[in-house]
Every structure is written in C-alpha cells, then in structure tokens.
Amino acid sequence: MSGRGCRLVWLIGASSGIGAALAGQLLSAGYRVALSARRAERLNALRVGVNGTVENCGVFPVDVTDEAALNTCVKAIEAEMGAIDIAIINAGDYQPMPLTEFDVDLFRRLMEVNYLGVVNCLGALLPVMLPRGAGQILVTASVAGYRGLPLAAPYSASKAAAINLAEALQPELRKQGIQIRVINPGFVDTPLTRKNDFRMPFLITPESAASRIVAQLERDHFEIAFPRRFAWLMKLLRCLPYRLYFPLVNRMTSV
C-alpha cells in the first residue's frame, strides 16, 4: 500500500460542491476518506458514486454546529478507520445580503457554520492530534475573507475570522507537529454561488477546485489559493489603502 493509501482524510462538508468533488479525487489519489456532512443519505449516495468501500471510505454524519456530536464523530472515525491524518474542514454556508435586507440572524447563522463550525471541529480534533504530535488540518475559507466586500458582509466577515483563526494558531500548532492551513477559493460553481445574480469572474468547476487542493495536499505552505490570477487580484485589494480601496470597489460593483 502506498503512503497515501495509508493516510486517512476526514472530509467535513462532503455532500455537495467542492466537498463532493474532493471525495472522489482523494479516493482516486489513494487516500482513505471519512465522509461527514449533515445528511446521511447524501453521503451514502456519494460513497456509492465514488465506488467507496467500507475499507477505504466511511460515512459519519455530523453537524459542525454541534460540539458534542463532533467529539463523538471523531471517536467513531478513529475506532472504525484508524487515526485521522488529515482533516479538511469544508462545511460552509453563504447568502448574499444587500443593505436593504440587513439580517442579524443571517450574520449569526453564517458565523455559527463558517467560523464557530471550524472552532468546534478543532475542539474535537486537537485532543487526538496533540498527543500524537502529528496531523494536518485544512480550513476552507475564501478570498472573500481578504477584505470586506459589498453585498457579502456576513460571509466575508465569517471567512475573515476563519483565516485569522488559522493564522493565530499556526505558530503554536507547528511547534507541536501539527500543520494548519487555509484553502481560499475564488468563485466555484456550486449551489451556494448560484445565489449570486452577477457575473462571477474566473468561475471554475468544483472538480477543478478539488484537483488544485489534492495537488497541494502533501506540500508545506500555509495557503492554497485559486484561481491564481484572481487570488492575486484580491490580495492586491487587501494591500490598498482605504482611500483607494473604497472608490475602486464602488466602481467595480456599482454600489
């Protein structure tokens, strides 16, 4: 069995979009995969679709907003499939929000899933990874977390928080032998991004996004960002002073 074949990936948020594409590509690359999302029926259908057997692909339904359930889930995965080598925290939610539809509950919901969901997953993973002094955790954030974007205040804020969290934890985790990284996609054609009513630049498929993640999974750098040109454009916006940033964004978005 190859080195990859010995390694177990816990894929959280596997039922659709990037997660579903990742499931198949990880198995094809020789990893074993524990699939998690809220709906067991979708995960079971996905496992059949990617030809996953009990030995190389397990189904473990869980909700990232349920801290206790995540702890139970990690114990179940490790009891049935062995130690988790890599965790990809990919569960997420999105809803555009113009100012005229300002919704406090939407902020709360996206923070619960996109940020506190990551915190809950870390709370379940670190007690098993720290004693081993090994493991890799990847947090799916977004290039939208680089700066606040019009019509996306709840989403941008939650993804910025996730990026900041990973940055803050990286130095200490590194000393303990654990690698934490961020995945910052641009626009990916998923049910969530189809809620947008504007043309999305550099739009890619979930399969393309998944292949870029898998290709960099065994590398050592902190961030996986794609598409590369769009990611660099967003990084440039992050560097601009406010006196240049706001007029530019206003022109780009007609806000």
N, C-alpha and C positions, 0 to 999 in steps of 0.2 A: 504494500500500500504506500502511496506517495505521501510526502509530508503534508500536502494539502488535504489528502484523504483522511489523515488522522485528526484534522482540526475541525472543531465544532463551532459553527456560527449560530448565534441566537439572533434571528431576524425579527424585529418587532415592527409591526405595521406592514405585514407581508401580503395582505389580502388584495391590494389593488395598486395601480400606478407603478412607481419605481420599485416598491417592495415586491410586487408580484413578478416583475421582470428580473429582479435580483435573485429571487428564489431559484428560478431555472438556471440562470447563469452561474450561480455559486455551485449548484449541484454538477453542472457540466464541467466546471473547473476542478472538481474533485473534492470539494468541501462536503462535510455533513452539515445539515441545516435543521435547526429547530424553529418552526414557523409559529409566530404569535400575532394575533390581532383579536378584535372583539368577537368576531363571528366564526364559530367553529365550522359551519357548513362551507363558507368560502375557503377556509384553509384546507379542508378535506378535498374540495374540488381542485384546489391549486395543486395539492400533493399528487393527485391522480394525473393532472395535466402535465406535470413535470416528471412523471414516472418515478416519484419518490417512494422508496420502500421504507419499512419500519426501521431498517438498519441505517439508512442514510438521510432520512427526512421524517421528523416527528411533528406532530400538531399539538400546540399548547395554547389554547385560547386565553386571553387576558386583556384587561382594560388598563391602560397606563395611568389612569386617574385613581386606580385602586391600589394603594400602597401594600396592603396586606396580601392581596391576590398576587402581586408581583413577587413578593417574597416566597409565596407558596409555589409559584410558577418556576422560579429559579431552582428550588429544591427538587421539583418534579423532573425538570430537564436534566439536572446533574445525576439524579437517581436512575433515569432511564437511558440517557445517552452519554453520560460522562461529563467531564469538566468543560465549561464554556470557555473557549479560547478567544473568540471574537464576538462582540455584541454590536449590532447595528441598530441604533435607536431611531427608527424611521417613521414612527407614528406621528401624524400631524393633521392639522385642520386649517382651513382657510375660508374666509368670506370677505369680499371687498366691502368697504364701508365709507360712503360719501358723508360729508359733514351733516347733511340734511337728515341722515339716518343714524346719527350718533347713538350707539347702543352699548351701555355699560355691561350688559350681560354678555355681549359678544367679546369684549375685552377679557372678561372673566373666563369664558369658555376656551378661548384660544390660549390664554396663559395656562389654564389647567392642563391642556393637552400638550402644547408645543414647548412649554418651559417646565412646569411642575411635573409633567409626564416624564421628562428627561431626569429631573431630580429623583423621582420615585424609582426609575429604573436604576439609577446609580446607587440608590439606597439598598436595592436588592442585590446588585452585582458586587459592590465593593467588599462586603463581608466574606464573599467566597474568593475573590481575586486577590485581595490584600495578603491573606495568609500564604497564598501560593507565590506571591511576588511576580506574577505574570498575567498577561491578558491585554487585549486591545478593545477599546470602546470607541465607536464612531457615532457621532451625534449629527443627524441630518438637520441642518439649519437652512439657510438660504442667502443668496446675495442680497435679498431684500433686507437682511439684517445689518448690512453695512451702514445704511443711513435711513432716516425716516422718509417714507415715500407717500405721496398723495394717494388717497383712497385705500390705503393699506395700513392705517395706524395700528390696529390691533395685531395684525400679522407681523408687520415689521418689528414692532416692539417685542413680541414674543420670540422672534428669531434672533434679534439683537441680544436678548437676555441669554438665550441658549449659547450663542457664540462667546459671550462674556464669561459665562459659567465655565465653559471648556478651557478658555484661556487662563482663568484664575486657578483651575485645578491642575493644569498640565505640569507645572514645575514640581509640585509635591508628588503627584502620581508617578512622574518619571523617575523620581528617586526611589520609589517603591517597586519599580519594574513594570509599571502599568502604563500603557500608551493610550492617551485620549486624543481624539482627532475630530475635526468638523468636516462635514460634507456640505458645500454651499452650491447647490444647483441654481441655474438661471430658470428660464421658463421651460417646463416639461409638460407635454401634452397629457394631462391626467384629468379625471373628473373634477378635481379641485380647481385647476387653472381654467377649465372651460366655463367657470362662473364669470370670467373676465369678459367685458364687452369691447375690448380694444385689441388691436393687432399686437401680438406679443413678439418682440424681436428675438432672433436667434432661437426660435422654438425647436426643441428636439423631442424625440420619442422616449418613452420610458426605457425601451431596450437600449437605446444609445446611452442614456444616463447610467443604466446598470453596468454596461460594458466599461464605461470610464471608471466607475467605482471599483469593479472587480480587478481591473488592470493595475490599480494603485493600492490594492488592499495590503500587499506584502511590503510596501515601501514605508519610509520612516517619517515623512514630512507631516506637519500638523494639519494642513488644509488640503482637501480635494475640492477644487472649484471648477465649474464648467458651465457652458461652453467657454473656452479660454478667453476669446476676444471680448465676450460680454462681461465676463468676470473682471477683466482688467478695466473695462469702461466703468463698471460700478466701483471698483477700487479707486479709480481716479476721482469719481464724485465724492468718495469718502474723504479725499485729501483736500478738496476745495474749501476755501474759507466761506463762511455763510453768505457774505456779500456777493459772492459769485455763484454759490450753490443754488440759492433760492430763485434768483432770476432765471437761471438755466433750467431748473426743474419746472418752473411755471411755463416757460416756453415749450418745453417738451411735452407737457401733459395738458396744456391749455386750462390749468386750474386758476 
